[in-house]
Amino acid sequence: MKQLFLIICAACLALVSCQQQQQVGAGARTPKYVYRPGYTATVQSNGKATIPAKAPKRVKRIIAAGNKIVGLPYRRGGGHGKHYDSAYDCSGSVAFVLREAGMLKRGSHPVSGSFFRWGRKGAGDWVTVYVKNGHVFLTVAGLRFDTTGSGRGVGPRWYTASRPCSGFYVRHVPGY
């Protein structure tokens, strides 16, 4: 009986350690923007992102969705009560684009902390979600889609500038 208990404890410990994520260290920043024709999105003068020709369909859908809400104001809780809203917070905007791309279940309105369990740990090739308690944003096709600029909420926007990401956990969907 004692041996069975030890085996079960060891199995549980192994499962828990597999689920642990690596937090991005102090001083870390999101990847530097580097333009690659066909693979990298750009930000137009109207604030909307171009869609790279070689991007997978779901990535194109994320960018198109982001373009629908880019420029809307920031509002805490925005995008949580309904899919189309007049303002979005960080998790509302990230959830909006992921739902539009079919990477998040329709009807779900997760808060930022829910993204700790979204996808798999680590950076993706096309889409990476950065999450910590109280904030979430993503990078897609080289651009950052975020609701903060200069340290305050401004609503969903595309950025080429990297940002500090120490303390964030990194998540992705396999294949993206």
ZATOR-171454 format. One line per field, with one value per residue: residue number from 1; residue in one letter; chain; y negated, z negated, x of N, C-alpha, C, O, CB in turn. Coordinates in pm, whole numbers. Atoms other than C-alpha are relative to their C-alpha. Glycine has a CB too. Layout:
<nodes>
k c(NUM_...)
r c(A_...)
c c(A_...)
n.y c(Y_...)
n.z c(Z_...)
n.x c(X_...)
ca.y c(Y_...)
ca.z c(Z_...)
ca.x c(X_...)
c.y c(Y_...)
c.z c(Z_...)
c.x c(X_...)
o.y c(Y_...)
o.z c(Z_...)
o.x c(X_...)
cb.y c(Y_...)
cb.z c(Z_...)
cb.x c(X_...)
</nodes>
This chain:
<nodes>
k c(1_2_3_4_5_6_7_8_9_10_11_12_13_14_15_16_17_18_19_20_21_22_23_24_25_26_27_28_29_30_31_32_33_34_35_36_37_38_39_40_41_42_43_44_45_46_47_48_49_50_51_52_53_54_55_56_57_58_59_60_61_62_63_64_65_66_67_68_69_70_71_72_73_74_75_76_77_78_79_80_81_82_83_84_85_86_87_88_89_90_91_92_93_94_95_96_97_98_99_100_101_102_103_104_105_106_107_108_109_110_111_112_113_114_115_116_117_118_119_120_121_122_123_124_125_126_127_128_129_130_131_132_133_134_135_136_137_138_139_140_141_142_143_144_145_146_147_148_149_150_151_152_153_154_155_156_157_158_159_160_161_162_163_164_165_166_167_168_169_170_171_172_173_174_175_176)
r c(M_K_Q_L_F_L_I_I_C_A_A_C_L_A_L_V_S_C_Q_Q_Q_Q_Q_V_G_A_G_A_R_T_P_K_Y_V_Y_R_P_G_Y_T_A_T_V_Q_S_N_G_K_A_T_I_P_A_K_A_P_K_R_V_K_R_I_I_A_A_G_N_K_I_V_G_L_P_Y_R_R_G_G_G_H_G_K_H_Y_D_S_A_Y_D_C_S_G_S_V_A_F_V_L_R_E_A_G_M_L_K_R_G_S_H_P_V_S_G_S_F_F_R_W_G_R_K_G_A_G_D_W_V_T_V_Y_V_K_N_G_H_V_F_L_T_V_A_G_L_R_F_D_T_T_G_S_G_R_G_V_G_P_R_W_Y_T_A_S_R_P_C_S_G_F_Y_V_R_H_V_P_G_Y)
c c(A_A_A_A_A_A_A_A_A_A_A_A_A_A_A_A_A_A_A_A_A_A_A_A_A_A_A_A_A_A_A_A_A_A_A_A_A_A_A_A_A_A_A_A_A_A_A_A_A_A_A_A_A_A_A_A_A_A_A_A_A_A_A_A_A_A_A_A_A_A_A_A_A_A_A_A_A_A_A_A_A_A_A_A_A_A_A_A_A_A_A_A_A_A_A_A_A_A_A_A_A_A_A_A_A_A_A_A_A_A_A_A_A_A_A_A_A_A_A_A_A_A_A_A_A_A_A_A_A_A_A_A_A_A_A_A_A_A_A_A_A_A_A_A_A_A_A_A_A_A_A_A_A_A_A_A_A_A_A_A_A_A_A_A_A_A_A_A_A_A_A_A_A_A_A_A)
n.y c(119_115_11_57_141_68_5_102_130_29_31_133_97_8_73_140_63_17_111_126_84_80_142_77_60_145_70_-57_80_-75_0_123_-4_-9_-22_-106_3_-118_-66_96_104_137_89_107_132_3_-83_-139_-83_-72_-144_-61_-96_-139_-37_-99_56_47_121_106_31_77_138_64_26_111_123_41_69_91_140_14_36_-97_3_-120_-87_12_-121_-119_-27_-31_-12_134_98_135_18_-129_-6_-88_-136_9_14_-124_-102_32_-42_-145_-58_24_-92_-138_-51_10_-40_104_21_11_135_-19_111_-18_-117_-123_-32_-84_-138_-3_-53_-70_92_35_91_-59_52_110_61_-25_73_33_15_5_44_136_46_-95_56_-100_40_-76_35_103_117_-16_46_30_111_98_77_93_-36_19_-60_86_-77_-89_63_-74_67_-63_11_-106_51_-87_-111_-79_-37_-59_-138_-2_-111_-6_-117_-75_23_144)
n.z c(0_6_-130_-90_37_-51_-147_-32_31_-102_-124_16_-5_-139_-75_41_-56_-144_-19_40_-111_29_0_-68_101_16_-110_-129_-86_-111_-112_-79_-129_-118_-115_-97_-99_-8_130_107_-19_22_49_-94_61_69_119_-29_-41_-127_20_-82_-100_32_132_1_0_133_29_-78_68_121_-39_-47_119_71_-76_25_129_24_14_99_129_108_110_83_-22_-138_-79_81_1_-137_-95_-57_107_-38_58_40_87_-57_-25_-94_-137_-37_-19_-123_-120_1_-36_-144_-73_35_96_131_-14_-12_122_119_27_109_56_-33_67_-66_-108_52_-40_-144_-87_61_42_-97_-110_-126_-120_-52_104_137_102_120_105_142_74_-29_-138_-107_-135_-88_-120_-116_-124_27_67_134_14_143_39_77_-67_96_136_36_-93_-111_-91_-89_-101_-54_27_-46_111_101_132_107_26_115_84_-82_-46_-145_-44_-144_-51_-87_-142_-24)
n.x c(82_-90_-66_99_12_-120_11_102_-59_-101_72_60_-109_-42_103_-2_-119_22_92_-59_-40_-116_28_-103_-86_-13_-64_39_87_57_-96_-17_69_-85_88_-31_108_85_13_15_101_-45_106_29_19_129_-11_35_-113_8_2_-106_49_-36_51_108_136_39_-78_66_126_-33_-34_124_82_-62_28_139_16_-112_42_106_-59_-18_97_-9_116_44_-13_31_144_42_-111_-22_22_-42_-133_-57_-118_-103_48_112_-50_-70_103_72_-74_-16_131_18_-89_33_-98_63_139_103_77_-85_-50_-96_-76_-142_-57_43_-94_-107_31_31_-106_-114_-105_-102_33_42_-65_80_82_-44_75_-76_99_-35_118_42_-18_-29_-9_-57_-74_46_-69_-100_55_57_138_-1_88_-74_-103_-60_35_141_94_41_85_-77_-83_-114_-128_-124_-94_5_33_-49_92_-42_113_105_-12_13_87_26_75_-91_18_16)
ca.y c(0_-239_-163_-242_-570_-666_-580_-796_-1084_-1060_-1058_-1363_-1547_-1467_-1593_-1913_-1983_-1932_-2198_-2458_-2749_-2951_-3315_-3567_-3704_-4055_-4299_-4085_-4250_-4125_-4036_-4328_-4410_-4302_-4331_-4019_-4055_-3814_-3712_-4031_-4267_-4642_-4926_-5167_-5539_-5471_-5238_-4920_-4631_-4488_-4116_-3924_-3719_-3406_-3408_-3110_-3165_-3192_-3452_-3654_-3631_-3756_-4061_-4134_-4107_-4336_-4590_-4589_-4714_-4907_-5265_-5191_-5323_-5130_-5041_-4800_-4506_-4611_-4314_-4082_-4119_-4092_-4008_-4345_-4629_-5004_-4972_-4688_-4605_-4387_-4047_-4158_-4258_-3947_-3724_-3906_-3841_-3481_-3407_-3559_-3329_-3019_-2986_-3051_-2910_-3132_-3283_-3268_-3597_-3514_-3758_-3806_-3535_-3276_-3294_-3121_-2800_-2893_-2702_-2568_-2721_-2898_-3132_-3054_-3105_-3344_-3414_-3449_-3549_-3722_-3696_-3798_-3880_-4187_-4208_-4013_-4106_-3922_-3941_-3830_-3830_-4054_-4316_-4365_-4393_-4563_-4798_-4983_-5251_-5460_-5269_-5347_-5197_-5340_-5066_-4806_-4915_-4764_-4844_-4778_-4878_-4604_-4634_-4508_-4166_-4056_-3874_-3759_-3397_-3308_-3091_-2978_-2743_-2463_-2531_-2906)
ca.z c(0_-91_241_434_245_337_703_710_540_790_1082_946_897_1255_1391_1189_1303_1667_1621_1472_1697_1726_1636_1852_1654_1537_1810_2085_2379_2653_2976_3175_3484_3803_4135_4357_4681_4691_4326_4122_4080_4093_3932_4175_4112_4006_3729_3898_3974_4316_4354_4470_4784_4646_4310_4224_4251_3874_3843_4121_3929_3607_3786_3962_3626_3457_3736_3657_3302_3333_3219_2986_2632_2326_2071_1783_1853_2217_2448_2166_2173_2550_2848_3023_2774_2784_2582_2481_2201_2248_2209_2394_2699_2696_2654_2941_3194_3083_3104_3453_3558_3407_3144_2852_2796_2911_2619_2384_2228_2026_1793_1824_1568_1772_2041_1808_1921_2289_2551_2459_2289_2497_2794_3120_3473_3565_3249_2891_2590_2297_1968_1606_1328_1443_1807_2132_2485_2791_3076_3421_3745_3585_3443_3084_3022_2685_2494_2312_2441_2233_1924_1940_2103_2447_2607_2867_3094_3317_3227_3389_3068_2826_2462_2130_2055_1738_1513_1803_1899_2268_2440_2797_3003_3163_3531_3491)
ca.x c(0_284_454_133_99_459_398_84_267_554_309_128_456_559_228_246_602_497_231_463_547_861_821_1008_1302_1381_1478_1321_1147_919_1104_1240_1034_1213_1032_1032_831_538_578_565_271_321_126_-39_-88_-449_-325_-442_-210_-136_-187_123_63_232_55_-168_-543_-595_-318_-481_-809_-644_-504_-835_-1015_-765_-818_-1192_-1138_-811_-856_-1147_-1098_-987_-1254_-1207_-1438_-1477_-1536_-1642_-2019_-2047_-1829_-1872_-1835_-1769_-1445_-1209_-971_-663_-828_-1140_-936_-713_-1019_-1195_-917_-865_-1241_-1252_-965_-1126_-852_-1087_-1433_-1722_-1907_-1608_-1501_-1189_-1016_-640_-553_-744_-476_-229_-401_-457_-259_83_384_647_653_477_604_321_120_244_35_205_16_64_-179_-369_-255_-241_-133_-11_235_126_324_588_350_238_-138_-180_-409_-132_94_332_222_-151_-459_-530_-739_-640_-355_-85_277_614_794_889_790_921_777_953_711_495_434_447_181_106_-110_95_147_104)
c.y c(-127_-23_-61_-149_-80_-13_-108_-139_-41_-37_-138_-109_-19_-78_-147_-70_-19_-121_-135_-76_-77_-147_-72_-80_-152_-59_52_-94_93_-5_-132_18_0_34_109_6_133_67_-97_-103_-136_-82_-115_-131_-11_89_146_75_59_149_63_109_146_45_108_-68_-55_-127_-118_-43_-79_-146_-74_-35_-116_-132_-50_-84_-96_-144_-20_-32_119_-19_131_80_-6_127_126_34_41_-1_-136_-102_-137_-34_137_-19_102_139_2_-8_126_111_-25_53_152_71_-12_97_146_63_-7_27_-121_-10_-8_-143_6_-130_32_126_133_43_75_144_13_57_79_-101_-24_-90_78_-60_-125_-78_39_-88_-18_-29_-9_-45_-145_-49_115_-78_108_-63_92_-53_-119_-123_36_-59_-15_-116_-102_-66_-102_27_-22_62_-97_72_79_-75_99_-81_77_-2_119_-64_92_111_87_24_61_148_0_126_-7_118_74_-22_-147_-76)
c.z c(0_135_104_-26_54_152_42_-27_105_133_-6_9_144_83_-34_61_150_27_-38_124_-40_14_69_-105_1_118_138_76_105_116_75_135_113_117_92_99_6_-133_-114_35_-21_-51_99_-74_-74_-125_21_52_139_-31_91_92_-40_-138_12_-15_-138_-40_75_-68_-129_36_48_-118_-79_69_-22_-127_-32_-5_-96_-135_-94_-101_-76_14_142_79_-77_2_136_93_62_-106_49_-56_-48_-102_59_33_94_144_47_26_131_122_5_31_150_84_-29_-96_-144_21_7_-130_-125_-9_-116_-49_23_-62_64_109_-49_46_150_76_-76_-38_112_110_124_117_51_-111_-137_-94_-121_-110_-138_-72_34_142_94_131_88_107_111_125_-19_-71_-139_1_-149_-29_-85_86_-100_-142_-40_105_107_93_97_112_47_-25_65_-112_-95_-133_-105_-26_-116_-90_76_26_148_42_151_33_93_148_37_-86)
c.x c(87_68_-94_-18_119_-2_-99_55_103_-66_-62_106_49_-100_0_121_-11_-88_59_49_125_-38_116_77_5_76_-38_-93_-60_100_1_-67_103_-91_56_-115_-76_-28_-32_-107_65_-118_-14_-23_-133_-2_-34_122_-26_3_105_-56_23_-50_-108_-136_-40_75_-60_-130_24_26_-124_-91_57_-28_-142_-14_114_-51_-116_64_15_-113_14_-128_-53_28_-32_-148_-53_121_34_-37_50_138_47_110_96_-54_-119_47_73_-103_-76_74_17_-132_-23_83_-31_99_-51_-148_-94_-77_85_54_98_62_147_60_-38_98_124_-18_-30_118_105_107_101_-53_-42_76_-71_-71_54_-81_90_-102_66_-126_-30_22_31_8_58_86_-48_69_95_-51_-50_-140_-25_-95_72_105_50_-47_-145_-90_-44_-97_85_72_106_126_114_103_-14_-36_60_-101_48_-121_-116_31_-36_-77_-19_-91_96_-34_-15_98)
o.y c(-223_-137_-144_-228_-189_-115_-184_-229_-157_-128_-214_-212_-132_-161_-231_-182_-114_-182_-239_-16_-94_-190_-36_-142_-216_-1_-4_-173_201_-93_-198_124_-88_138_105_45_241_145_-57_-155_-147_-43_-184_-132_-93_103_228_15_93_190_50_191_232_156_108_-181_-165_-213_-228_-162_-167_-237_-190_-141_-204_-234_-170_-172_-164_-184_-133_3_226_-131_239_27_68_180_236_152_112_-65_-178_-104_-146_-136_226_-117_154_186_98_54_167_185_71_122_211_175_82_134_235_185_31_-19_-214_91_-44_-203_-42_-226_143_198_232_161_121_219_123_27_151_-212_63_-110_188_-160_-217_-201_158_-208_77_-114_62_-85_-233_-155_214_-173_214_-182_211_-174_-207_-201_151_-172_83_-197_-197_-3_-168_-65_-6_85_-207_11_58_-156_193_-203_200_75_164_-186_209_87_202_-65_112_190_-79_237_-114_206_13_-16_-183_-199)
o.z c(72_177_185_68_109_207_135_53_147_202_91_72_186_166_55_110_203_134_-4_224_-159_118_50_-193_94_166_239_16_132_120_92_197_120_116_131_61_13_-145_-217_147_-87_-34_130_-197_-165_-189_-69_105_174_-136_213_50_-9_-182_108_-64_-147_-107_20_-69_-162_-28_11_-119_-123_3_-11_-134_-134_77_-136_-158_-73_-138_-18_-6_176_74_-24_-3_146_66_57_-154_154_-18_-73_-98_168_145_169_232_162_123_202_205_113_96_214_194_28_-106_-237_119_-72_-192_-231_91_-225_28_62_5_46_144_32_57_198_44_-171_14_198_124_150_102_101_-103_-165_-71_-167_-93_-167_-9_12_178_56_153_38_136_90_151_67_-123_-168_46_-223_60_-133_172_-166_-223_-157_218_78_187_106_183_-24_-11_70_-110_-125_-147_-78_-26_-128_-111_15_25_191_-1_211_-51_183_188_154_-81)
o.x c(61_88_-51_-27_100_40_-73_34_106_-20_-57_84_75_-62_-14_109_47_-77_3_89_154_-88_232_17_-44_173_7_-167_-7_186_-102_-57_188_-158_172_-226_-16_-122_-87_-111_168_-234_83_-34_-146_-105_-17_216_-139_53_96_-138_-59_-18_-185_-146_-95_19_-72_-163_-55_-26_-145_-153_-18_-51_-168_-99_111_-133_-144_180_-42_-146_4_-238_-146_139_-18_-183_-154_222_150_-150_112_196_-35_184_71_-39_-137_-11_57_-91_-109_14_14_-131_-69_43_33_105_19_-207_-82_-108_34_92_68_79_182_133_32_104_204_79_-57_233_75_110_123_-174_7_146_-6_-82_73_-95_153_-190_162_-224_54_-29_93_-68_97_76_-71_67_104_30_-82_-160_-27_-125_10_167_-30_-59_-178_-46_-91_-148_206_12_140_125_113_199_-124_-38_85_-222_7_-203_-209_147_-120_-45_-7_-114_154_-150_-16_101)
cb.y c(1_21_139_73_-15_74_137_23_2_122_106_-10_45_139_59_-13_82_126_24_24_-96_37_-53_-95_52_-33_9_137_-118_-57_114_-35_-120_107_-130_141_-32_98_74_-69_20_-62_-54_35_-108_44_-55_8_112_-41_59_58_-27_16_-124_103_106_110_20_47_128_60_1_93_126_22_25_123_102_16_-54_129_-106_-16_-20_-37_-38_-118_9_-21_-120_-101_100_-23_43_-102_-106_75_36_12_67_-119_-121_43_0_-152_-68_47_-69_-144_-29_83_-77_-140_90_29_110_104_-99_94_-22_-121_1_-18_-128_-6_51_-142_-112_108_54_125_-91_-19_106_52_42_-28_75_-123_116_-98_18_-89_-104_112_-130_83_9_-7_-32_-40_-61_-68_100_-33_53_66_-68_-143_-74_-150_50_-46_-93_103_-130_30_-12_-71_-131_78_-12_-82_86_-71_-120_-77_98_-7_-5_10_-43_149_74_-45)
cb.z c(-121_-111_48_-15_-154_-44_57_-82_-138_20_27_-135_-90_59_-29_-153_-33_60_-79_-99_41_92_-145_108_15_-132_-16_-20_67_43_96_18_14_-18_79_-71_139_91_-31_-30_-98_131_-145_86_107_95_-105_103_-102_98_29_-90_132_6_-73_-114_44_-104_39_143_-31_-72_112_99_-88_-12_148_-10_-111_111_133_-8_-67_-68_52_-150_-95_67_54_-142_-48_49_111_130_-132_-49_-118_122_-147_-97_-131_-33_10_-112_-119_12_5_-136_-78_35_-34_124_12_-68_-118_119_-15_5_-31_45_-154_-46_-142_60_69_-155_-80_52_74_95_-125_61_33_20_110_98_13_-16_-38_23_3_-29_-152_-89_7_7_5_65_-21_15_110_125_83_-109_67_-48_-77_-123_131_39_-92_-17_-74_79_77_61_-55_153_-151_126_-77_-10_-19_-129_124_-79_-74_134_-83_68_-72_79_76_-35_48_-29)
cb.x c(-94_105_49_-135_-8_126_-43_-131_65_93_-108_-75_117_19_-138_2_124_-62_-125_116_-113_118_-21_-62_136_72_146_-67_79_-140_-33_151_-97_115_-19_22_57_62_126_133_-119_60_32_-123_8_-111_-87_-116_26_117_-142_110_65_150_-56_21_-100_24_149_-28_-77_123_108_-76_-9_150_24_-90_-11_109_-37_-87_-84_139_-147_26_-109_67_138_45_-74_-107_-35_-84_73_-101_-1_54_-39_116_-37_-87_93_99_-98_-19_136_53_-114_38_144_-8_129_25_-40_-96_-99_116_-119_109_-32_79_-43_-138_43_5_-119_-35_67_57_72_57_119_-149_4_-102_-149_153_-133_97_-99_123_21_69_114_-109_88_-109_157_-155_-101_61_-115_89_-104_144_-121_65_-53_-31_84_-34_-120_122_-95_-93_67_-18_24_55_-21_137_-152_26_-16_115_-48_-15_-93_139_-138_132_-134_-7_-119_-144)
</nodes>
